[in-house]
Amino acid sequence: MRKIKRKYWLALLVLGIGGLLSAATYFAVGIYQKDNVAVITDTHIPDRLVEKNKDVYNNQDQTREQTIHLRVLDGKYKGKTFTEKNVYYPSQLITQKYRAGQRIFVSIKKGNVALGNPKRDWVLVLILTITIALMVATVGKHTIALVVSMALSWLIFYAVIVLDVKLNGTYIVLLFSLADIVFSFFSLLIVQGFNKKMLATWLATLLGVFVSFAICYLIMKLTGESEMKYETGDYATQDPRGIFLAQTLLGVLGAVMDEATDIISSLYEVVQVKKEITAKQLIQSGRTMGQEIMGPLINVLVLIFIAEALPMTILYLRDNNTLGSAFGFTLSLGATQSAISAISIVLTVVFATACSLLFLKEKRGKQNK
């Protein structure tokens, strides 16, 4: 009971400290290299209609203009006020609407102000605070390992991106394949420790990722990669095909590692508790568990993919494109990635169950001694 109360007190402490850091970040000025911070001093921003817009497909929008009064909070122009015009569209696809009292980034050159994005870094600190507080309230002291794991993953990811940029995407598939191996190893090592359960989970993860990727890559080659519209991706400086394959490797890893961890951890507990369990029973348990996990995991991946592609799909359909054309330009690559992930999820059930048999073999070896 004391441990439970301690977790909640620690969570409240994290919330308090995080709240102070969020406030400090909100009011922080003078720490940004390129831009200045300014605050909109208006209590109500004058907003007028410039013109109404309507295209050939009957899509309607407006052009509006805000008159904004700013006070600069740092730098050479600290304390000075400026009056600026901001033209925006209510759809806010490529423009920004500002609110009264909002803090925004501005760039000032020779007395001319260029309006930037709203200052949102404090929101990130607040979200991170809430996340860590919930983790502390849920898993207690294991939060440290989880946070370290996430931080290390970000560092590895940054290093991989920097290396990829230096290599100009020459070995992008090989680079991200190695990144998958490193990501999964250190994530599992920090959270589970170096033991046979961790190694079994790592092995099942790698088999699930690379076997499914190899199968799908073979199918793509045999079909001539027809209808694979790599050019529809937002890729500017590198080979779009290579980046798509790298995206697929990273996307598959998350789902596979999650599933492999769940199955192997559960089967490990089964082996420890049930003394007389047979290999057939263990395989049946893994199969049953996999059937329960596969459906939700695949649905989650499909919904994430749909949510990501939804804005562009709506735009294509509103511009009078057919469903087939919209699918080809906005959904085809994501659908392919979802299919590859689904195959990997199914295969991981087999690999995770097979790797769990190592626990049964180990247990029997101890009993024979």
MOMO-V586954 format. One record per helix or strand of 3 or more residues. SS is the DSSP state (~ for helix, > for strand). FROM is the first residue (numbers start at 0). TO is the last residue. If there is no record, write none. Layout:
SS,FROM,TO
SS,FROM,TO
This chain:
~,1,26
>,35,39
>,45,53
>,59,71
>,80,87
>,102,108
>,111,117
~,120,166
~,171,191
~,195,221
~,229,231
~,239,272
~,278,317
~,322,367
